[in-house]
Amino acid sequence: MAASIPEVDPRRATTRLKRALTNVALSGAGTWFYSKVAARFDPWLVRLTRGRVTSALGMVPIVLLSTRGARSGQTRTVALLYFTDGEDVILIASSFGRPLYPAWYHNIKAHPQVELEAMGRRGRYVAQEVTGPERERLYGLATNLYSGYEVYQQRASGTRRIPVLRLKPLS
């Protein structure tokens, strides 16, 4: 079965513009903007433009994750940075390094079957948290794709370990 979501190689080289935008995103104002403002309009913007326009200005690959709420059971959609490992989609539950896990992480733990959408392509997946050496390998790839994850792990240090999730396509 071919992967539904477009492949993203986390090893690709970074650019000067991407590094500059990462610095902005990691600032206090940037973290506020991406966690409070962009998080609300990115799902709409991504769907409207079939992924061609996002608040990240195309510097990082964005996927829409739709889950059932852990308590409400209602569908929730959030835009997240992603990369692929073969046909699997990899997500990092960083929540900008804040002490609490993101809501979507709790939703996935309660209801691991999800829908993903990127660049106008959709697919159904099942999520599983990755641990041990495989978690370390994937987290290393994630930090290559977006160096902000290193800062987020430092921010979260002492309160939580940032989870890595592998989403496998459903047949």
VEXGUDO-109289 format. One record per atom (N, C-alpha, C): x, y, z; residue number from 1; residue in three letters. Coordinates in steps of 0.05 Angstrom, whole numbers. Example, Ala and Ser with C-alpha at 12.3 -4.5 7.8 and 13.67 -1.06 7.14 Angstrom:
<fizas>
px	py	pz	resi	resn
264	-114	156	1	ala
246	-90	156	1	ala
264	-66	156	1	ala
257	-45	142	2	ser
273	-21	143	2	ser
258	1	157	2	ser
</fizas>
This chain:
<fizas>
px	py	pz	resi	resn
17	-24	0	1	met
0	0	0	1	met
18	25	0	1	met
12	44	-17	2	ala
28	69	-18	2	ala
18	87	4	2	ala
37	102	15	3	ala
30	121	36	3	ala
11	142	26	3	ala
-8	149	42	4	ser
-28	170	35	4	ser
-17	198	38	4	ser
-2	202	59	5	ile
9	228	66	5	ile
36	232	52	5	ile
41	255	40	6	pro
67	259	26	6	pro
91	254	43	6	pro
111	242	32	7	glu
136	236	46	7	glu
150	262	53	7	glu
163	262	76	8	val
180	284	85	8	val
205	273	96	8	val
228	279	84	9	asp
254	270	93	9	asp
265	289	115	9	asp
267	280	140	10	pro
277	299	161	10	pro
306	305	158	10	pro
320	293	140	11	arg
349	297	137	11	arg
355	320	118	11	arg
335	331	105	12	arg
341	351	85	12	arg
353	376	98	12	arg
370	389	82	13	ala
385	412	92	13	ala
367	435	100	13	ala
375	449	120	14	thr
361	473	129	14	thr
371	497	114	14	thr
355	518	113	15	thr
364	543	100	15	thr
367	565	120	15	thr
379	587	112	16	arg
383	610	129	16	arg
355	621	137	16	arg
337	622	118	17	leu
310	632	124	17	leu
296	615	145	17	leu
298	588	142	18	lys
286	570	161	18	lys
298	574	189	18	lys
324	577	190	19	arg
337	582	217	19	arg
327	608	229	19	arg
324	629	213	20	ala
314	655	223	20	ala
285	652	233	20	ala
268	638	218	21	leu
240	634	226	21	leu
239	616	251	21	leu
257	597	254	22	thr
258	581	278	22	thr
264	598	302	22	thr
283	617	299	23	asn
290	635	321	23	asn
266	652	329	23	asn
250	661	310	24	val
226	676	316	24	val
206	658	330	24	val
202	634	320	25	ala
183	616	333	25	ala
190	609	362	25	ala
216	609	368	26	leu
225	601	395	26	leu
225	625	414	26	leu
221	649	404	27	ser
219	672	422	27	ser
193	671	438	27	ser
191	687	458	28	gly
167	688	474	28	gly
143	696	457	28	gly
146	716	440	29	ala
124	725	423	29	ala
118	704	402	29	ala
138	691	391	30	gly
134	670	371	30	gly
119	646	383	30	gly
127	637	407	31	thr
114	615	420	31	thr
84	622	426	31	thr
80	647	435	32	trp
52	656	439	32	trp
36	655	413	32	trp
48	666	392	33	phe
34	667	366	33	phe
27	639	356	33	phe
46	621	355	34	tyr
42	595	344	34	tyr
23	578	362	34	tyr
25	582	388	35	ser
8	565	406	35	ser
-20	576	409	35	ser
-24	602	406	36	lys
-50	615	411	36	lys
-65	623	386	36	lys
-50	634	366	37	val
-62	645	342	37	val
-61	624	319	37	val
-37	617	312	38	ala
-34	599	289	38	ala
-48	572	293	38	ala
-48	562	318	39	ala
-61	537	323	39	ala
-91	538	317	39	ala
-103	561	318	40	arg
-131	564	313	40	arg
-138	568	283	40	arg
-120	581	268	41	phe
-127	585	240	41	phe
-112	567	221	41	phe
-91	553	229	42	asp
-77	535	210	42	asp
-94	513	199	42	asp
-110	499	215	43	pro
-127	478	203	43	pro
-144	489	180	43	pro
-156	512	185	44	trp
-173	524	164	44	trp
-156	532	140	44	trp
-133	545	145	45	leu
-116	554	123	45	leu
-104	530	107	45	leu
-96	509	121	46	val
-85	486	107	46	val
-106	473	89	46	val
-130	470	99	47	arg
-152	458	83	47	arg
-159	476	59	47	arg
-161	502	64	48	leu
-168	521	43	48	leu
-148	520	20	48	leu
-122	519	26	49	thr
-101	520	6	49	thr
-89	493	-1	49	thr
-101	472	9	50	arg
-90	445	5	50	arg
-61	443	13	50	arg
-55	457	36	51	gly
-28	455	48	51	gly
-7	473	36	51	gly
-15	489	16	52	arg
5	506	3	52	arg
12	531	20	52	arg
-6	539	38	53	val
-2	562	55	53	val
-7	554	84	53	val
12	560	101	54	thr
9	556	130	54	thr
22	579	145	54	thr
18	580	171	55	ser
31	601	187	55	ser
62	597	187	55	ser
71	573	181	56	ala
100	567	180	56	ala
113	575	154	56	ala
97	587	136	57	leu
107	598	110	57	leu
121	577	93	57	leu
112	552	96	58	gly
124	530	80	58	gly
151	521	89	58	gly
161	531	112	59	met
187	524	122	59	met
188	496	134	59	met
165	487	145	60	val
163	460	156	60	val
138	447	146	60	val
139	420	143	61	pro
116	406	133	61	pro
94	404	154	61	pro
69	410	146	62	ile
47	410	164	62	ile
27	388	156	62	ile
17	374	176	63	val
-4	354	173	63	val
-27	361	191	63	val
-52	357	182	64	leu
-75	360	199	64	leu
-81	333	212	64	leu
-82	333	238	65	leu
-88	309	254	65	leu
-117	312	264	65	leu
-134	293	257	66	ser
-162	293	268	66	ser
-165	269	286	66	ser
-173	275	311	67	thr
-176	254	331	67	thr
-204	258	344	67	thr
-212	237	358	68	arg
-236	239	375	68	arg
-226	249	402	68	arg
-241	267	414	69	gly
-234	278	440	69	gly
-234	256	461	69	gly
-215	256	479	70	ala
-212	235	499	70	ala
-237	234	517	70	ala
-248	257	524	71	arg
-271	258	541	71	arg
-297	264	526	71	arg
-295	283	507	72	ser
-320	292	493	72	ser
-328	272	471	72	ser
-309	258	459	73	gly
-316	241	436	73	gly
-319	257	410	73	gly
-318	284	411	74	gln
-321	300	388	74	gln
-295	301	372	74	gln
-298	304	346	75	thr
-274	306	328	75	thr
-259	332	333	75	thr
-233	330	337	76	arg
-216	353	341	76	arg
-194	352	320	76	arg
-187	375	308	77	thr
-167	376	287	77	thr
-146	397	295	77	thr
-121	389	292	78	val
-98	406	299	78	val
-77	403	277	78	val
-63	425	271	79	ala
-42	426	251	79	ala
-15	421	266	79	ala
0	401	256	80	leu
25	394	269	80	leu
48	391	248	80	leu
72	395	257	81	leu
95	389	241	81	leu
98	359	240	81	leu
107	348	218	82	tyr
110	319	216	82	tyr
133	313	197	82	tyr
141	287	199	83	phe
159	276	178	83	phe
152	247	176	83	phe
163	233	156	84	thr
157	206	151	84	thr
181	188	156	84	thr
175	163	162	85	asp
195	142	166	85	asp
184	118	151	85	asp
192	116	125	86	gly
179	96	108	86	gly
150	107	103	86	gly
130	89	106	87	glu
102	97	102	87	glu
90	109	128	87	glu
105	108	150	88	asp
95	117	175	88	asp
99	147	178	88	asp
80	160	192	89	val
81	188	198	89	val
91	191	227	89	val
109	209	232	90	ile
121	213	258	90	ile
112	241	269	90	ile
101	241	293	91	leu
92	265	306	91	leu
106	268	333	91	leu
112	292	341	92	ile
125	298	366	92	ile
106	314	384	92	ile
100	304	408	93	ala
81	317	426	93	ala
95	337	444	93	ala
106	358	432	94	ser
123	376	446	94	ser
108	397	462	94	ser
86	407	451	95	ser
71	429	464	95	ser
89	452	471	95	ser
108	458	453	96	phe
126	481	456	96	phe
143	478	482	96	phe
145	454	493	97	gly
161	450	517	97	gly
147	457	543	97	gly
121	462	541	98	arg
106	469	565	98	arg
104	444	582	98	arg
98	447	608	99	pro
98	425	627	99	pro
76	404	622	99	pro
54	412	609	100	leu
32	393	604	100	leu
33	382	576	100	leu
24	357	573	101	tyr
22	345	546	101	tyr
1	360	530	101	tyr
4	360	503	102	pro
-17	373	487	102	pro
-43	356	488	102	pro
-65	369	485	103	ala
-91	356	485	103	ala
-93	333	465	103	ala
-81	338	441	104	trp
-83	317	420	104	trp
-69	292	428	104	trp
-48	294	445	105	tyr
-34	270	455	105	tyr
-53	253	472	105	tyr
-68	266	490	106	his
-88	251	506	106	his
-109	239	489	106	his
-117	253	468	107	asn
-138	242	450	107	asn
-128	217	436	107	asn
-103	218	426	108	ile
-91	195	412	108	ile
-88	171	431	108	ile
-80	176	456	109	lys
-77	154	475	109	lys
-105	141	480	109	lys
-126	157	481	110	ala
-153	146	486	110	ala
-164	133	460	110	ala
-159	145	437	111	his
-170	136	412	111	his
-148	136	391	111	his
-132	114	388	112	pro
-108	115	371	112	pro
-114	115	341	112	pro
-139	109	332	113	gln
-145	111	304	113	gln
-151	140	297	113	gln
-136	151	278	114	val
-138	179	271	114	val
-139	183	240	114	val
-145	207	232	115	glu
-143	214	204	115	glu
-123	236	201	115	glu
-106	234	180	116	leu
-86	254	173	116	leu
-92	266	146	116	leu
-85	291	143	117	glu
-89	305	117	117	glu
-65	323	113	117	glu
-52	321	89	118	ala
-30	338	82	118	ala
-30	342	52	118	ala
-27	366	43	119	met
-25	373	14	119	met
-49	361	-1	119	met
-72	362	11	120	gly
-97	352	-2	120	gly
-100	322	-2	120	gly
-82	307	10	121	arg
-83	278	12	121	arg
-91	270	40	121	arg
-107	249	42	122	arg
-117	240	68	122	arg
-112	210	72	122	arg
-111	203	97	123	gly
-108	174	103	123	gly
-116	169	132	123	gly
-123	144	137	124	arg
-129	135	164	124	arg
-105	120	175	124	arg
-99	126	200	125	tyr
-75	115	213	125	tyr
-81	106	241	125	tyr
-64	89	251	126	val
-65	82	279	126	val
-39	90	293	126	val
-42	103	316	127	ala
-18	115	329	127	ala
-9	97	352	127	ala
18	98	356	128	gln
30	84	379	128	gln
54	100	388	128	gln
57	103	414	129	glu
80	118	425	129	glu
105	101	421	129	glu
127	113	414	130	val
152	100	410	130	val
170	105	435	130	val
184	84	443	131	thr
202	86	467	131	thr
229	74	460	131	thr
247	77	479	132	gly
274	65	477	132	gly
291	76	455	132	gly
309	60	444	133	pro
327	70	423	133	pro
313	80	398	133	pro
290	69	392	134	glu
275	78	368	134	glu
264	107	373	134	glu
256	112	398	135	arg
247	139	405	135	arg
270	159	402	135	arg
294	151	411	136	glu
317	168	410	136	glu
325	174	380	136	glu
324	153	364	137	arg
330	156	335	137	arg
311	176	322	137	arg
285	172	327	138	leu
265	189	314	138	leu
266	217	325	138	leu
271	220	351	139	tyr
273	247	362	139	tyr
297	262	350	139	tyr
319	247	346	140	gly
342	259	333	140	gly
336	269	305	140	gly
321	253	290	141	leu
312	262	263	141	leu
294	286	265	141	leu
277	287	285	142	ala
258	309	289	142	ala
274	335	294	142	ala
295	334	310	143	thr
311	358	316	143	thr
327	367	291	143	thr
333	348	273	144	asn
345	356	248	144	asn
326	372	231	144	asn
301	363	230	145	leu
280	377	215	145	leu
273	404	227	145	leu
271	405	253	146	tyr
263	429	267	146	tyr
279	431	293	146	tyr
300	448	293	147	ser
318	450	317	147	ser
304	459	342	147	ser
280	471	339	148	gly
265	480	363	148	gly
258	457	382	148	gly
257	432	372	149	tyr
251	410	390	149	tyr
273	407	412	149	tyr
298	415	406	150	glu
318	414	427	150	glu
312	433	449	150	glu
303	457	442	151	val
296	477	461	151	val
271	468	477	151	val
252	456	463	152	tyr
228	447	477	152	tyr
234	425	497	152	tyr
253	407	491	153	gln
260	387	510	153	gln
274	399	535	153	gln
290	420	530	154	gln
302	434	553	154	gln
281	447	570	154	gln
261	460	557	155	arg
240	473	572	155	arg
224	453	589	155	arg
219	429	578	156	ala
203	409	591	156	ala
219	392	611	156	ala
246	395	611	157	ser
263	379	628	157	ser
255	381	657	157	ser
253	359	670	158	gly
245	358	698	158	gly
215	355	702	158	gly
199	361	681	159	thr
170	358	684	159	thr
159	335	667	159	thr
170	331	643	160	arg
161	309	626	160	arg
181	304	604	160	arg
179	280	593	161	arg
195	273	569	161	arg
177	276	545	161	arg
186	289	525	162	ile
169	294	501	162	ile
164	268	486	162	ile
139	261	483	163	pro
133	235	469	163	pro
136	237	438	163	pro
143	215	427	164	val
145	211	398	164	val
124	190	391	164	val
109	196	370	165	leu
88	178	361	165	leu
92	170	333	165	leu
88	144	328	166	arg
90	132	301	166	arg
61	126	293	166	arg
53	136	270	167	leu
26	131	259	167	leu
29	114	235	167	leu
17	90	236	168	lys
19	70	214	168	lys
-7	71	198	168	lys
-4	70	171	169	pro
-29	70	155	169	pro
-46	46	160	169	pro
-72	50	160	170	leu
-91	28	162	170	leu
-97	18	134	170	leu
-101	-7	131	171	ser
-107	-19	105	171	ser
-135	-10	95	171	ser
</fizas>
